[in-house]
Amino acid sequence: MHILVVGGGGREHAIIRCLKKNPQVQTVYALPGNGGIAADAQCVPIAATDIDGIAAFAKSHSVDYAVVAPDDPLVLGCVDVLEKLGIPCFGPRANAAIIEGSKVFAKNLMKKYGIPTAAYEVFTELDKALAYLDTAPVPTVIKADGLALGKGVIIAQTREEAKAAVRDMMEGHVFGKSGDQVVIEEFLTGPEVSVLAFTDGKTLKPMVSSMDHKRIGDNDTGLNTGGMGTVAPNPYYTEEIAKVCMETIFLPTIRAMNAEGRTFKGCLYFGLMLTPAGPKVIEYNCRFGDPETQVVLPLLESDLLTVMQAVSSGTLEQTEVKFATKHACCVILASQGYPAGYQKGCEITMTEEAAAHTYVAGARLENGKLLTSGGRVTGTTAVADSLEEAIREAYRLSDGVRFENAYRRSDIGRRALQANR
């Protein structure tokens, strides 16, 4: 089989490695891929948002199956276009990807169908948003409506911060058109949990839960990032909580999307907060999370391509989705200065052992050398029988990845270990 994977980050690298375990897979094309992915797939310099270019390539190269991984091409309708060419795809169509593409849509969906989430108000006019913030409780959460590279959410500790965030979005257009509408939301407290789920629009099968570490600094300090590391499973996500989430959040979401004529097929990501009043939805994503994928897929014992094909064909109910009863930890190496300014073009070297456990996110190949080209550069994952062992091994393996100005958090998994005590 000839497989096409749209995207070029650590998540896509993890997906590609997992797909290649299937002996039927002859070729994997990554569009655009990256310098590290080039070791596992044929990288083609077509941007993930170049839907026409992707379609033309898929048609001319007799692609048998496509996996559209990032949010942008999903929202732009990449799956719709490929399916019209007769190419089966993993990923939602554009009318379902809106669950991530518009936070206003997602919040209104939850309100309409009684899915637990934070209280909120939607604003399209700056003056009204600022007036609302005069009396809104703080901290408060400000969200740009559309996609914003994972950066369109501000947790404001004061009213002044909240007003500045709203002005930046609606007046300063820091997130472009994504900030034309804003959601001002109640600030929730409790442990955060990420749950990815396979769904064919009828059946939903959750993957193992995970815990992300969003802040740049140890002890969850500093700026928010795309994620500095993950562990799985998340110890706060007990069997009892999983049952509650299935009954009050997961299945109601699938039913709500069906009722709206927006059947969701693919990977639906639930960002949850385990509040004192029960689990609530913080956000939906219409695809695999990054870096959650880098700890979830290494624990998958079932064949990923078989599961994805079952999602596409609507036969997920008859397909086994099994995960190992082990633990995984992923440690991200970033360029010093991320998520603000950082140097690019530093050579990356890896030991053979480290390379076998490392997914590459921000790197390019130049004259045979692997060079940094992004903020988050690599993610090194270890799987073990205990969480302590997985964390220790992930850091040991991460020591084998080197580049100038490399930075990593030293406490990935610490909160999870504390929860276990």
C-alpha positions in Angstrom: 0.0 0.0 0.0 1.0 3.6 -0.7 0.2 5.8 2.3 0.1 9.6 2.4 0.5 11.5 5.7 -0.3 15.2 5.6 1.8 17.2 8.2 5.4 17.7 9.3 5.8 17.5 13.1 6.5 15.1 15.9 2.9 13.9 15.9 3.2 13.0 12.2 6.5 11.2 12.8 4.9 9.1 15.6 1.9 8.3 13.3 4.3 7.3 10.4 6.4 5.0 12.6 3.3 3.3 13.9 1.8 2.9 10.4 5.0 1.3 9.1 4.5 -1.6 11.5 1.9 -3.0 9.1 3.6 -5.2 6.6 1.2 -4.1 3.8 2.7 -0.6 3.9 5.2 -0.3 1.1 5.6 3.5 0.8 4.8 6.4 3.1 4.8 9.9 1.7 5.0 12.8 4.1 3.7 16.1 2.9 5.7 18.1 3.7 7.4 16.0 6.5 10.7 17.3 7.9 14.4 16.5 8.1 13.9 13.8 10.8 10.8 12.2 9.2 12.9 11.7 6.1 14.5 8.7 7.8 11.1 7.0 7.9 9.2 8.4 4.9 9.6 10.1 1.5 9.2 13.8 2.2 7.6 15.9 -0.5 7.8 19.7 -0.2 4.1 20.4 -0.5 2.6 22.5 2.3 0.0 20.9 4.5 -2.4 23.7 3.6 -1.8 23.3 -0.2 -5.0 21.3 -0.7 -4.8 21.3 -4.5 -1.2 20.3 -4.4 -1.9 17.5 -2.0 -4.7 16.2 -4.2 -2.7 16.4 -7.4 0.2 14.5 -5.7 -2.1 11.8 -4.3 -3.8 11.2 -7.6 -0.5 11.1 -9.6 1.2 8.7 -7.1 -1.7 6.2 -6.8 -2.1 6.8 -3.1 -4.2 4.0 -1.5 -4.9 5.7 1.9 -4.4 9.2 3.4 -4.0 10.4 6.9 -4.6 14.1 7.4 -3.1 14.9 10.7 -3.0 18.7 11.4 -5.9 21.0 12.1 -5.5 23.5 9.3 -5.9 21.1 6.3 -8.8 19.4 8.1 -10.6 22.7 8.6 -9.8 23.6 5.0 -11.5 20.4 3.7 -8.5 18.3 2.7 -10.4 15.1 3.5 -13.4 16.2 1.4 -11.2 16.8 -1.6 -9.3 13.5 -1.3 -12.4 11.5 -0.8 -13.9 13.1 -4.0 -10.9 11.6 -5.8 -11.8 8.2 -4.4 -9.0 8.1 -1.9 -10.1 6.8 1.6 -8.9 9.1 4.4 -8.5 9.2 8.1 -9.7 12.5 9.5 -13.0 14.4 9.6 -14.5 16.4 6.8 -14.5 20.2 7.0 -18.1 20.4 8.4 -17.1 18.2 11.3 -13.6 19.7 11.8 -15.4 22.9 12.7 -15.5 21.5 16.3 -11.9 22.7 16.5 -12.0 25.3 13.8 -14.5 27.5 15.7 -14.5 27.7 19.5 -17.8 29.5 19.3 -19.3 26.6 17.4 -17.9 24.1 20.0 -19.2 26.1 23.0 -22.6 26.6 21.5 -22.8 22.9 20.6 -22.0 21.9 24.2 -24.6 24.4 25.6 -27.3 23.2 23.2 -26.8 19.5 24.0 -26.0 19.8 27.7 -22.4 18.7 27.6 -20.5 20.0 30.7 -18.2 22.9 30.0 -17.2 26.2 31.5 -19.8 29.1 31.5 -19.1 31.5 28.7 -20.1 34.5 26.6 -19.4 35.2 23.0 -18.5 38.7 21.7 -18.1 40.2 18.2 -17.8 43.8 19.3 -14.8 45.1 21.3 -16.8 47.6 23.4 -19.2 45.0 24.6 -16.4 42.6 25.5 -14.6 45.2 27.5 -17.8 46.3 29.3 -18.4 42.6 30.2 -14.9 42.3 31.7 -15.6 45.2 34.1 -17.6 42.8 36.2 -16.5 39.3 35.1 -14.7 37.2 37.8 -11.0 36.8 37.5 -9.0 34.8 36.6 -10.8 34.5 33.3 -10.1 32.7 30.0 -10.0 34.6 26.7 -10.2 32.5 23.5 -9.9 33.5 19.9 -12.7 31.8 17.9 -10.6 30.3 15.1 -7.3 28.4 14.8 -4.3 30.2 16.1 -1.5 27.6 16.1 -2.5 26.5 19.6 -1.8 30.0 21.0 -5.2 31.6 20.9 -6.1 31.0 24.5 -5.1 33.5 27.3 -5.6 32.8 31.0 -5.9 36.4 32.4 -5.2 36.8 36.1 -6.5 40.4 36.3 -9.2 42.4 34.5 -6.4 44.5 32.9 -4.8 41.4 31.5 -8.1 40.2 30.2 -8.9 43.6 28.5 -5.4 43.7 26.9 -5.9 40.2 25.5 -9.3 41.1 24.0 -7.8 44.3 22.5 -4.9 42.3 21.0 -7.3 39.8 19.5 -10.1 42.0 18.3 -8.3 45.3 17.6 -4.7 44.3 17.1 -5.6 41.1 15.1 -2.7 39.2 16.6 -4.4 36.0 15.5 -5.7 37.4 12.3 -9.4 36.7 11.5 -9.4 34.1 14.3 -9.9 36.9 16.8 -12.9 38.5 15.0 -15.0 36.7 17.6 -13.9 35.9 21.1 -15.1 33.6 23.9 -14.8 34.9 27.4 -15.0 31.9 29.7 -15.2 30.9 33.3 -11.8 29.8 34.8 -12.0 26.1 35.8 -9.8 24.4 38.4 -8.7 20.8 38.8 -6.4 18.3 37.1 -6.2 18.5 33.3 -6.6 15.3 31.2 -6.2 14.7 27.5 -8.2 11.8 26.0 -7.9 11.0 22.3 -10.6 8.8 20.8 -11.1 6.9 17.6 -14.7 7.3 16.2 -16.5 6.4 13.0 -19.4 8.6 13.9 -21.3 5.6 15.5 -18.8 3.9 17.8 -16.3 5.7 20.0 -13.2 3.9 21.4 -11.0 6.1 23.7 -7.2 5.8 23.6 -5.2 5.7 26.8 -5.3 9.0 28.7 -2.4 11.4 28.9 -1.1 14.4 30.8 0.5 17.3 28.9 3.0 19.9 30.3 2.2 23.2 28.6 4.3 25.7 30.4 7.9 26.3 29.3 9.4 26.2 32.8 9.7 23.7 35.6 6.9 23.6 38.1 4.5 24.9 35.4 6.0 28.4 35.2 6.5 30.7 32.3 4.8 31.0 28.9 2.4 28.5 27.4 3.9 26.3 24.7 2.7 23.6 22.3 3.7 21.1 25.0 7.0 20.3 26.7 6.3 16.7 27.4 3.7 14.1 28.2 3.0 11.0 30.3 0.4 8.3 29.8 -1.8 7.1 31.3 -2.9 10.1 33.4 -3.2 8.9 37.0 -6.0 11.4 37.7 -8.2 9.7 35.1 -9.6 6.7 37.0 -12.0 4.1 35.7 -14.9 5.8 37.4 -14.1 9.1 35.8 -13.7 7.4 32.5 -17.2 6.0 32.8 -18.7 9.4 33.7 -16.9 11.0 30.7 -18.2 8.4 28.3 -21.8 8.9 29.4 -21.8 12.7 29.9 -19.2 13.9 27.3 -17.9 11.5 24.7 -21.0 9.8 23.4 -23.2 13.0 23.8 -20.6 14.8 21.6 -20.8 12.2 18.9 -24.6 12.2 19.0 -24.7 16.0 19.0 -22.5 16.2 15.9 -24.7 13.6 14.1 -27.8 15.6 15.1 -26.2 18.7 13.5 -25.5 16.8 10.3 -21.8 16.9 11.0 -20.8 13.3 11.5 -17.3 13.1 12.9 -15.0 10.4 11.7 -11.4 10.3 12.8 -9.6 11.2 16.0 -11.5 13.4 18.4 -9.4 14.9 21.1 -11.1 15.8 24.4 -9.3 18.3 26.6 -10.8 17.8 30.0 -10.7 19.5 33.4 -11.6 17.3 36.4 -13.3 20.0 38.4 -14.9 19.6 41.9 -18.3 19.6 40.1 -17.2 16.7 37.8 -15.4 16.5 34.4 -15.9 19.4 32.0 -14.7 20.0 28.4 -12.0 22.7 28.1 -11.5 22.2 24.4 -12.1 19.8 21.4 -9.5 19.1 18.8 -10.4 17.5 15.5 -7.1 15.4 15.3 -4.4 13.7 17.3 -2.8 16.0 19.9 0.9 16.9 19.9 2.8 15.8 22.0 0.1 13.4 23.4 0.4 11.2 20.3 4.0 10.6 21.1 3.1 8.7 24.3 -0.3 7.3 23.3 0.7 5.5 20.0 3.7 3.7 21.5 1.3 2.0 23.9 -1.1 0.9 21.1 -0.9 -2.9 20.6 -3.5 -3.0 17.8 -2.5 -2.2 14.2 -2.9 1.5 13.6 -3.7 1.2 9.9 -6.4 -1.4 10.5 -8.0 0.8 13.2 -7.9 3.9 10.9 -9.4 1.9 8.0 -12.2 0.7 10.3 -12.9 4.4 11.2 -13.1 5.3 7.5 -15.3 2.3 6.6 -17.6 2.6 9.6 -16.6 -0.8 11.1 -14.9 0.4 14.3 -17.4 -1.5 16.5 -16.0 -4.8 15.1 -12.4 -3.7 15.3 -10.2 -4.3 18.4 -8.4 -1.3 19.8 -6.0 -2.5 22.5 -3.4 -0.7 24.5 -0.5 -2.1 26.6 -0.9 -1.8 30.4 2.4 0.0 30.6 3.5 3.7 31.1 5.0 6.1 28.6 6.9 9.4 29.0 7.9 11.9 26.3 10.5 14.6 26.9 10.6 17.5 24.5 13.9 19.2 23.5 13.3 22.8 22.5 15.4 25.7 21.2 16.4 28.0 24.0 14.2 31.1 23.9 11.1 29.2 22.6 8.2 30.1 22.6 9.5 33.6 21.9 12.6 34.1 19.7 15.1 31.4 19.2 18.1 30.4 17.0 17.7 28.1 14.0 20.2 26.1 12.0 22.0 24.3 14.9 23.2 20.8 14.0 21.3 17.9 15.7 23.2 14.7 16.6 21.7 11.6 18.1 23.0 8.3 19.4 21.6 5.3 17.5 19.6 4.3 20.6 18.2 7.8 21.1 17.2 8.1 17.4 15.1 4.9 17.7 13.0 6.5 20.4 12.9 10.1 19.2 10.3 11.8 17.0 11.5 14.9 15.2 9.3 18.0 15.0 11.4 21.1 14.0 14.3 20.1 11.8 15.4 20.3 8.2 18.1 18.4 6.2 20.8 20.4 4.6 23.9 18.8 3.0 23.3 15.6 4.8 23.1 17.3 8.2 20.0 17.5 10.4 19.5 21.2 11.5 17.1 22.8 13.9 14.3 24.7 12.2 11.6 25.1 14.9 10.9 25.9 18.6 10.1 22.3 19.6 12.8 20.2 18.0 12.5 16.6 19.2 10.4 14.4 21.5 12.0 11.3 23.1 9.7 8.6 24.3 10.2 5.7 26.6 7.8 2.9 27.6 8.2 0.9 30.8 6.2 -1.1 33.4 6.1 1.8 35.9 5.8 5.5 35.5 9.0 6.1 37.4 10.9 3.9 35.1 9.4 5.5 32.0 10.4 9.0 33.1 13.9 7.9 34.1 14.4 6.1 30.8 13.0 9.0 28.7 15.4 11.4 30.3 18.3 9.0 29.8 17.5 8.5 26.1 17.0 12.3 25.7 20.6 12.8 26.8 21.6 11.2 23.6 20.0 14.0 21.5 22.2 17.1 21.3 22.2 20.5 19.6 23.4 23.9 20.6 21.0 25.9 22.8 18.9 22.8 23.6 16.5 23.2 26.4 14.2 20.8 28.3 12.1 20.8 31.4 13.5 18.7 34.2 10.2 17.8 35.8 8.1 16.0 33.2 5.9 13.5 35.0 6.5 14.9 38.5 2.8 15.8 39.0 1.8 12.4 37.8 4.1 10.7 40.3 2.7 12.9 43.1 -0.8 11.9 42.2 0.2 8.2 42.5 1.3 8.7 46.1 
